[in-house]
């Protein structure tokens, strides 16, 4: 009898013990990837949006004033020009146009940069960028201010053209991305030029000159200095000094309109001696709370 009673009570006792035990803790979730500060700034901050809006506002105002002039001044440097003598192409009698880079100038590549933020171990290479250009048309946004500015230029009678270093095998996808973002039309070799077009070179001067055969390019927009001329070569310090000379600096905000990009490109160069000259260094002699 006792044995039978014990057998009957055993399940209840075991259930009571189980109820009194603390629940097993779930494994801690993996920490979310950290967004690189440069991406936080460019793709998420109000400050970057304001800088972009500012650039496009300047562009529209400058082009409105330019269109009121009887003769237009070109923005594309002529063959043989230098940064000390940045002579522009003569473009009298041709219809006016504004030429823009695409990536991080009029389009924000959120999908690609998400991938790079989540997978920082993946080194950047041309094949991945080519895949992105072909596959990422639905994961981009217009740069703040770009859509309204391009519409304003078109309403003034200025042709809006694009000159990008995406490969020309991505022409259809790039057309699609620009149209989806409300920035088109962007038909290849009509409003859109890509790397491999014209002269096959990664530099953009050849494409700029080909566009200038048909148009008077009165404005250039980009996020890298190569979007304006291929002449910006040399060290970080040499390029910066060239951009600050009166002959070149007078073009910014008048013929050349630059957008912010701290994420990638030619602006992310220079060692400590380039960025922090020896005479401009400070060390806290009381660090450590002393």
N, C-alpha and C positions, 0 to 999 in steps of 0.2 A: 504493500500500500504506500509506504513512504517512498519507495523507488518510483512508483507511478506518479505520485504527487510532485516529486522533484522534476520528473520529465515534463509534466504539464506546466510547471512554473518556469522552466528554463528559458523558453522564448521570451516571456514577459520580462524576465530579469535582463536578458541580453538586450532587448529593446530599450530598457531603461538606461542601461549603461551607454548604449550608443547615443541616446538622446542627450546624455549629460556630457558627452565629449565635444570639445570645440571643433567647429567645421574646419576642414582642410583649407588652407589658404590657397587662393588661386595664384598662379605664377604672375609675377609682376610684368606688366606690359613693356614691350621694348620701347626705349625712349624715342620720341619723335626726332627725325633728323633736324639738325640745326640749320636754319636758313642762313646762308652766307650774308654778311652785312651789305655787300654791294648789291645783292639781289633784293634784300629788304628795301634798300633805298630806291632802286630803279623801278621795281615792279609793285611795291607796296606803299611807298611813302607819298604823303601829300606834297612834300617838298619837291620831289622829282616831277610829280604831275604839274606843279606850279612852274618849274623851270621849262618844261616842254611847252606848256600853254604860252609862256612868255615868248619863247622862240617863235612859235607860230603866229602870235599876235604881231611881233616885229616884222615877220615875213609879209603878212597881209598888208600892214601899213606901208611898208617899203614898196611893195609891188603896186599898191594903189597909186602912190606918188610916181612911180616909174611909168605907169601906163598913161599918166597925164602929160608926160614929156613927148615932144614930137619925134625925138630920136632916142633910141634905147641904147644903153651901155651893157655890153656882154659881161657874163660872169665866168666864162670858160677861158682859161689862159691859152694863149696862142702857142704853137710850136716854137721853141726857141726862147720862150719867156723864162725868167728866173724869179726867185723869191725876192731879189733886190730890185728887179724890174718886172713886176707881174703884169705884163702887157696882155690885155684881153683880145680875143678874136673880134674883128670887125663883123658886125652882124646886121648892118642896116638893110632894110627891105625885106627881112624874113619875119615870119610870124613869131610872136613871143612864146617862150616856154620856160617852165621851171622843172628842174631835174632833181629827183630825190633818190638817195639810197633807200633800201627797203628795211632791212633788219635793224631794230632799235632806232630807226629814224621815223618810219611811219607805222611799222608793225612791232609789237612786243611779243617775243617768242616764249610765252609762258610755258608751253608744253615742253620745249627743249630744256629750258632752264630748270624746270621741275625735275626732269630726269637727271640733270647734272648736279642738282642740290642733293637728291636722294642717293646718287651713285657717284660720289666724288672720286672714287677709285678708278672710274672710267676716264682714261685720258682722252682729251679732245682729238679727234682725227677727222679728216675730210670725208671718210665714208659714212660716219654717223651723221655728220651735218648734211650730207647728200640725202640720206634716208629721211632725215627730219624734213628737209625741203620738199620731198616727194609725198610725205605721209602726214604732215602736221597742219594742214590748211585749216582745220577746224579748232585748233588749239592756240590761236593767236588773238590778240586784241589790237585795235588801233592805238597808237601813241596818243596820249591826251592832247587834244587840240588839232590833231592831224586831219581828221575827217572834215571838220568845219573849215579849216584853212584851205584844204585842197578844193572844196566846193566853192569857196570864195574866189580862188584863183581862176577856176573855170568860168565863173560868172563874169569875170573881167575880160575874158577872151584869151587867157593864158593857158596853153596846153600843159597838162601835168604828165610828166614822163618819169620813168623809174630806171635806175642804173644800179644793178646789184651784182655782187660777186657770188650769188647762188649760181650753180652750174646750169648751163642752158638745157641739160636734160631734165631739169625740174620746171621748165617753162609753164606747162599746163597747170601744175600744182601751185606755182607762184601766182599765176593769173587768178586761180581759184581763191587763194588766201587773200589777195588784195580785194577782190570783189566781195568776198564774204565779210570782210572788215569794213565795207562801205567806202573803199578808197579807189575803186576802179572807175572807168575801164582801164584794163592793163593787158592789151593784146601784144603778144611777143613780136618784137621788131616793129611795132607801131607805137605803143606807149611803154614797152618794157624791153630792156636790154640786160643780158646776163653774161656771166663769165663764159668765154668761148665764142661769143658773138664778135664780129668785126675782125679782130686781130688775134684772138685766142689768148690774150695776155691777162694776167690777174690784175694789173694796173688798169685804171679806168680812163686814162687820157684818150686812148684810141676810140673808145666808145663815145666819150664826150665830143671828140672832134667829128665823129661820124654823125652824131645827133645834130651838131652845129652846122653841118652841110645843109640841113633843111630848116633849122630853127634858129632864132636869136635867143639863146639861153640867158635869161636875165636874172636867174636865181638858182643856186645850188643848195641842197639840204643834205646833211649827213651827220653821223655820230663819230666818224674818224676823219682825220685830215686828208686821207686818200680819197675821200668823197668829193674833194674840191680840186686837188691836183696831185700828181704823182711826185712832185718835187720835194715833199717833206721827207727827207732821208736823214741819216746820221743818228747820233746819240739822242737820248731823251732831252738832254740840255740844249743841244743844237736845234732840235725841232722846236722846243719851247721858245728859244730865243728868236727863231725865225718867225714864229707866229706872233711875236710881240713887236716886231719892227713896224714902223709907221706904214710902210708900203703894203704890208700884209694885214695888219690889224685893222686898217680902215675898210677892209672888205667884209669883216664880220658884222653881221647885223644890217648890212646894206646889200651885198651880193651873195655872201656866204652865210648860211644859217646852221649853227651846230647844235645838236641835241645831246643830252647827257648820256654817258654809258660808262659806268665804273665796273662793269661786269667782265668785259673782254675787249681785246683789240690793241691797237698800236699805242694807246695812251697808258697802258699798264706795263711800263718799262722803266728801267733806271735802278741803279744800286744806291747804297747809302750816300756815296760821295756825290752822285747826281742829284739826289733829292735833298740831302742835308749837307750843304757845304760846311767845311770845318769851322769857319767863323760864325756859323749860325747854330751851334749845338749848345744845349744847356743840360747840365747834370744836377740833379737835386742832391746837395751835399748833406741834407738832413733826412734822407729817406729812411724808412724803417721806424718812423714815429719819433725819432730823437730830436 
